[in-house]
Amino acid sequence: MGLGPRDVDPSSRCAGMFVIFVSHQWLAAASPDPKGQQLAVLRTALRDITAGIMRVEEDLPSYDGNKTLPGKVLQKITTGYLFLDWFAIPQLTARVAGVNETSTQSDAAKAVQSIPAYVEASDLFVALVPSLTHQDTLQNCNYGSWLSRGWCRAELWCRLLSNRKDTSVILVFSSKNAEFMFPLEWQRASIAEGKFTVEADRECVTKLGEMALAGKLRHLQAAGPLSHYRFYLARRAKMLQETPQQLDLRGFLEHFAFPNLQAAVQDEGGMNGLLCAVCIGNIPMIRLLVEHKADVNCRLRGLGDFGYFDSQTPIMTALKTYQESSVVSTLIELRADVHAESRVGYTCGMLARLPEHVHALAEAKAELSGTNAICGAAAHAGVATVRAMLQCRSDPNIHTAAGRDGRESPLHSLALLGRGNPEAADIARLLLANRADANLPTIATGRLYLTAMLAQGLTSLWGMENCSNIIRLLASYPGITPLGCAALTGHSELVELLLEADADPLSNQRGDSPEDLARMSGHLDLLPMLQTFRV
């Protein structure tokens, strides 16, 4: 049913309904889904999710096996309502001169202004991001392209900055592949830097994001938790692409609601004074806090919902928040440990996001050449950062995988974790140009090998297609090539690039070819490429 743009409070219009807000990228200029391809994926995915055939799980970096959709929610989905812009926002005719011009543009303006309220009123937020071809441009539309769109970013922000208890986002990659969104990815997706078909939309849609963030801050300031309020306050400038305000001590303490300097130093609520100063890039405050005994190597806790996991350190936070190299160098000067590891094995090198970060870490003698640092850069950073790693003699081939008894290459990490990385294709080209082996298989040992064997036992019982994403991945991991990883995750650009680089369609140790893995994961668009045989 449609929830149209009327002079009615969206929350009252949605009262008593279980509403699923569906965000997607249009597949044609004049039609959202000309062949019904997206709708077919959505229909199958929702059917299998409610039937218990497909399980929505956390993304790989966050996975602990504890998060999924509750049974009550699954029941409500079966009788719920969908909010789709096909019938809720009259944006089409608003772009065509002479077609209901005055009334439609007025309605469109009202609908746009109501988006935050409709998202707030919705119980689930689904990003429908299967890999499909745009009818007019012939470009691939997928998770990465959806995440680059300004309108999609605005809808995403309105969800994640809403005041609902559960603001999680479900990504539907295929009819057999759905997972919760990795929280760090949306924080990097500034609305102001998004792509807009109509440039005039940028200003008004950016204001939606500003309004959503302002509303979130007001709510957290009043209701808490204080650590979350401080986090969003510290991240506000970067999220809105603004220059951070350089606060003096008094302004800093007032801004972040610390009663005094000692409280900022000693706070144990998750977002202490040093972390606040790091996230706004305030070097004088970093120095002052450390001079007053702030622990430059303290371990984070309580910020996992934002992608900053327990046991990471302030310098790791500086790297993940794309701080300037001067902030990183200041922390190093103040004796931040560049060799520290998080609980699951993440190092500073793995979390470097800018080439300047790599240079600062290399100058401090952080180990970059013989570790898995380049795997983190390949998955989450850009081409320039990966190039800096290579210049520091990082091996473009096999490394120890963080937190697991396994060995994989940067190409594997890119294929498994880089679906939202806009520079993924260029990073793959750079690695291949530097003699990365497109046919290199992973090696599983120790606990990972035993876990993989258990997963393979489950796939034998239930069938690979009926298993969850994480079970499929674990069962497939031993002996999988980068091409196999790209097929498993549905990364069509990487599949095409690897095939062009003469990657062979080698099977993993279980005997699954890349074609098998694509089919089992529902990425049927890849089959024509993978079914091409070479002599």
N, C-alpha and C positions, 0 to 999 in steps of 0.2 A: 504494500500500500504506500501511497505517497504522502509525505508530510510537507505540504506546499507552503510557500511563503505568504502567509496571511498575517494580519494584525492580531496575532494570538501568541501568547507566551509559549515558546516551545516546550517548556517544562510541563505546562498544564496540558498541552496537546499530547505529550508522550506519557502522561500520568497513567499508571496501571498497565502500560505496555512493556514488554521486554524488547528493546530496540537494539539492532545491530547496525552500527554505522559502517558503511563500506566505502573505503577510499581506494581510488584506482586511477590509472592514467588512461585517457581516451585513446582509442586505436584508430581514429580517423578525425579529421577536422569537423565533419558534419554529423558524426554519429559516434557514440561512446564505445560501442562494441558491435560493429556491422555484422559479423558472422556469429555472434553469440558465444565466442570462444571463452571470454572471461566468465560469463555467466555459467557456462557448463562446468568450468573448474570450481566455481563457488558452490554450485548446487551439489556436485559430487563430494567436495570437501566437507560441507556442512552435514550432508547425509552420513558420511563415514565417521565424522567426529561424534555426532549424536548417537550413532550405533555402537560406538566404542571400538570401531575398526581402526580409526586413525587417532593418535594421541598427540595433543599439542604440548610440546615440551619447551624447556629453556634453550636458548642459543648455546652453542658449544662452549664459549669462554665462561658462561655463568652456570653451566649445568651442574646440579647436585642431586637431581632425581626427585626433588621435593615439590616442584611447581608444575601444576597442570590445571585443567579446567575442572572445577568441582562437579559432582554428579547433579546437583540442583541446577546448575547453569546449563548443563547438557540437556536436561529436561525442558528448560524454558526456551532453549533455542528452537525446539521442534514446533512451538506455537508462537514464536516471536515474529517481529516485523523487521524489514530491511529499510534502511535509509540510503537511497542512492541518488546521486545528483542527476540521473536520467530524468527523474520526474519531480525532484524537489527544488531545483535551482534552474530558472529559465535563462541560462547563460547563452544558449544557442541563438535564439532570435534577438537577443540583446545586441548581438554582433552584426546583425544584418539590417542595413538601412531600409527603412520603410516598412518593416515587418513588426507590427504591434509596438512601434518604437517607444512611444512615451510610456505606455502602461508596462511594457515588458522590462524596460530599463529601470523603471521605478521598483517593480517587483524584484528584479535582480539585485538591486541595491539592498532592499530589505532582506533578501535571502542571504546575501553575503554577511550582513551585519548579524544575522541570526546563527551563523555557523557555530560560533563558540557555544551558544545555548543548546543547539541540537546535539553537539558532541557531548556536552555536559550531561544532557538528558539521556544519552545512549548508554546501554549496559555493557556492550562489547564494541570494540573498535577493531575492524578487520581491514588490513591492507592487502588488496588483491593484486599480486605482483607476479603472475606466471610469465614466462618468457614467450612473447608473441610479437608478430611483425606489424608495425604501423601501416595502415592501408595506403596512406598518401606518401609518407617519407621513405617507406620501406626500411626504416631503422628498427632495431630491436627494442622492444619495450619490456622492461624487467624491473627487478628491485632497485637496481642502481639508477635507472632512468626515472622511476617513480620518486625515489628519494631526492632527485635533483630538481623536481618540479616545484615551483613556488607555491602553487595552490595545494599540492599534496603535503608540503612541509607545513603550511598553515593549519591544515586539518590535523596533522600529526601533533603539532604544538598544542593545539586546543585540547586534544585528548590528554597528553602527558602533563599539561599544566592545569588540568581541571582539578576540582576539589573533591572528586570522588575518592573513596578509599582505595579502589583498584583502578589504576590508570594504565594497565598493561596493554600492549598492542600485539595482535596476532598477525603474523605474516603468512600469507598463503602463497607458497611458491609453485605448487602444483596440486593436482587432485589427491596426491599422496604425501605431500610434504608441507607441514605447517609448524611454525614455532613462534615463541615469544621474541620480540625484538630486543637486540642487545642495546642497553640503555645509552652507551656512549655514542652510538651512531646518530641519534637524533640531535644531540647537543652540538654536533659539528655541522648540522644542516640548517644554516641560517636562512630565514625566509628572505631577507634582503638580498642574498646572493643566489637565490633560486632562479630557475628558468621560467619565463612567462611568455606564452604565445602572444598576449597583448601586453605590451610594455606598460601601458597606462594602469594595469592592475597592480604593479609592484608596490606603489606607495600605499594604496588602501589595504592590500593584503598584509603588508608588513605591519601596519597598524594593528591588525588583528593579533599578531604575535606579541606586540608590545602590550596590548590590552590583556592578553591571556597571562603573560608573565607578571604584569602589575597585579592582577587579581590573585595569582598564586602567592605572591609575596604578602599581600594584605591578609590573606587567609592564614598563612603560616605564622605571620607576626602575631596574629590574634590567638590562634589555636595551637601553634607548634606543629611538630617539634622544632626547637630552636636551631638545632644543627642543620635541618633542612632549609630553614629560613636563611641561615648564614651561607649555605652552599649556593642557593639560587642568587642571593645578593652578590656573592663573590663572582659568580659566573655571568651575571647579567650583561656586563659590558661586551664580553666576547660573543655571547649569544646574539646580541643586537648589533654587533659590528660597530661598537662605539669605543672611544678611547677611555680607558679606565681613569677614574678620578684619583689623583695623587693626594692621598689623605695624610695629614699630620697625625701625631699620636692621639690628640683629643678627638679629631674627626673620625679616626679609625675606630676608637673605642665606642663612640656614639653610634657610628654607622652599623657596627656589628653587634651592638648591645652587650658589650663587656663592661661591667661596672668599674673595672680598673685594669691597669697593666698586668698585675699579678694574676688576675682571673683569666686574662687572655693567654698567659703563659701556661697556667696550670689546668685549664679547662680539659675535662675528660669526656665531654659529651659527643665527640665525633668530629666536630669542626672547630678545632682550637684556633687561637690567634695566628699561629704560624701558617696553618693551612689557608686561612683567610687571606693573609698577606701574600702567600705564594700564588693563590688563584687570581689575585688582582695585579700581580707583578710589581708589588710595592717593595722595592729593594731596601730603602731606608727602614721600613717597618720590619722586614725580615732580619736585618742586622740588629735592630733594637731589641726585638724579642729574643734572639739568640744570646745577646749580651746579658739579658735578664734570665738566662737559664732555660729558655725554651729548647726542647730536645729536637735537634735537627734531624735525628734518625728515629723519631717516634713512629709507631706503627698505626696505620689507619684502622678505624673500626666504625661500623654503623653506617657506612656510606655505600654499601654494596648495591643498593637500589639505583644508584647513579653510575654504576660501572667502576667505582673506586673500591676495590675489594680489601677486606681485612688483611692486615700485615704488610700492605704496601707502605711506602715512605713518602715524606714531603718532596724529595727530588723526583720520585716516580710520578707524583701528582703534577709537578711542574712540567715534566715531559708529556704526560697525557693531555694536559690542558694547553699544549702548544705555546708555552711561555717563551719569551725571547731568550736567547742564549745567555744574556747577562744575568737573568734570574738563575739559570742552571749553574753558571760559573760562580755566582755569589754563594749558592748553597754548597758547592764543592769547596770553595775557599773557607767556608764555615765548618768544614769537615763532614759534610754529608758523605755517606758511604756509597761509592759508586759500584762496589762489589756486592751490595746487599741483594738478597733474594727474598721474594715474597713466599708465603706458605706453599704455593703451588709451583714455585720455581721461576717466576717472572723476574727478570733482571732489568737494570736501567737500560742496557743496550736494546733489549726487546721492546722497550716502551718509547724509544727515541722516535719522534715524529717529524723533526725538521733536520735538514743537513747540518745546521749550526749545532744542534744537539749532539750529533755524531762527533763533530769536531771537538766540542767541549769535553765529551766523555773520553775521546781518544787522547786528548791532552792530559786528562787526569789518570791515564793508564787503565781505564776500564777495558776489560777483555771484550773485543769485538770480532777478532779474526777467527777464533777457534770455538765460538759459541753459536747459539741459535739466534743471536741478535737480528740478523738479517731476515729471519723468518717473520719476526714481529713487524719489521719495517715493510716487508713485501705485502703482508696482509692488511696493514692498517695505515701506513704512511704513503708518501708519494714517490714519484720517480727520482726526484732529486735526492731524497733521503736514502733510497736504495743505492743510488750511484755513489753517494758518500760512503756507504758501508763497503761497497766493492773497492773503492779507493783505499779503504783501511784494511784491505786484504781479506775481507769476509768471503768465505767460500760459497759460491752460488749453488753448491750441491748439498750433500747430506749433512745433517746436524742432529744433535740430541734434541728431542722435542720436550718442551717445558712441562714439568710435572708428570711425565709419563715415561714408561720404559719403552720408548720407541725412537726411531730415527726417521726423519723426513726432511725434505728439501724446502727452500723458499717457494718453489713452484707448487708444492703440495699445500703449504700454508696459505698461499694466495687463493688457490682453488677452494679450499675448505672454509676460509674465513673472510675472503675478500669480495663477497657478492655485492656489498655496498660501497666498495672502493671505486670512485670514479676514474682512477688512473690504473685500474687493474690490467687492462690490455697493454698499456705502455710499459708497465712494470714487467710483465711477462716478456715483452719484446727485448727489454734491456737485459733481463736474466739470460734469455736464450742467446743474445748477442755476446754475452760473457761466458758462453760455453756451459750454461746450465743443461743438465741431461734431462731431456723430455721423457725418457723411458725409465728413469730411476725408480725402483720400487721402494716402498717403505719397509722398515724392519721392526717387528714387534717382539719384545722380550719381556721377561719377568712378569710383573703383575698385569701389564697391558696385554701380554700374550694370553695369559689365563682368562682375562676378561673377554678377549676376542673369541676364545674358544667357547666360552659360556654363551656369548651372543650367537655364535654360529649354531650352537645346539638349539637355541630358541628359534632361529630362522628355519631350522630343519623341522621343528614341530609346527610352527605357525605359517611358514612361507615368508620369504623375504619381503614381498609386497605388503603383507599384513603386519609387519613389525614397525615399531616407532623409528623416527629418524636416527636416534642415538644408537639403537640396536643395529640398524642397517650399517651405520658408519663403523661401529666396533667390529661387526662381523666382516666387513669389507676391508678393514684397515691393513691387515698383514699382506704385504706384497702388492699394494695398490700403486699405480703410477699417477703422475699429475693429470693425465688425460682421464683416468678412471675417477679421480677426485672431482674434476670439473663436470664429468657426466653425472656423478652421484648428486652433486649440488645444483645441477642445471645451469652452470655458467657457460652459456652458449658462445660468448666472445672468446673465452679461453679454449673451449673445445675447437673452435675454428682455427685459432692461432696455433695451437699445438699440432693439429693435423697438417697445417701449412708448413710447420717446422719438421714434418716427417715423423711425428710421434707414432709409434706403432700401437694398434689396439690390443695391447697385451692384457691378459687376464690376471687377476690377483690370485693369491694362494688358494682361495676357495673355488676358483674356476670361473669367476664372473668377469666377463668382458666389459669394456666401457658401454657397449650397447645394452648389455644386460642391466647394468647399474642404472642407466638412464631410464630404461623401461620400468624397472622395479620402483623407481622414485617418482614416476609419473611425468618425467620430462620428455614427452613424446616428440616435441619439436626438434630434439637432437638426433632422432633416429635416422633421418635422411643423410645427415653428415656422417654418422658413425657406421652406416651400412655401406659406405663407399669402400670398396676393396682395392688394394694395390697389388700389382703383380711384380 
